[in-house]
Amino acid sequence: MTGYGMTGYEFEQHALDLRAALETVFMTITFGDMLGLPVIPPIYSKYIVPTHCTGFEAISAFAHEMPEQFILNTTGTRYTIAA
C-alpha cells in the first residue's frame, strides 16, 4: 500500500467514526424529544431576526417566546450592531 492509499484509508475511517458519532447524537436528540426529555438546553441569543424564508408560524413563535430578543425584519431595514 502506498502512502496515498493509507491516507485514503485513514480518511475513510475518520469519516465513518464521525458519522457514527453524529448518528448517536441525532438518535439521542430524537428519542429524547419523543419521550419529552430536554436533551438540548435552551438557546440564548442576544437578537433573533428571522427573514421571510422562516415562515409566519415560526416568526410568531419567536416573537412570543423571545420578545426581548425578537426584531421584526422588513424590506429596507438596516441594522447597526456594535461590538
Beta strands, then each sheet from edge to edge (+ up, - down):
end
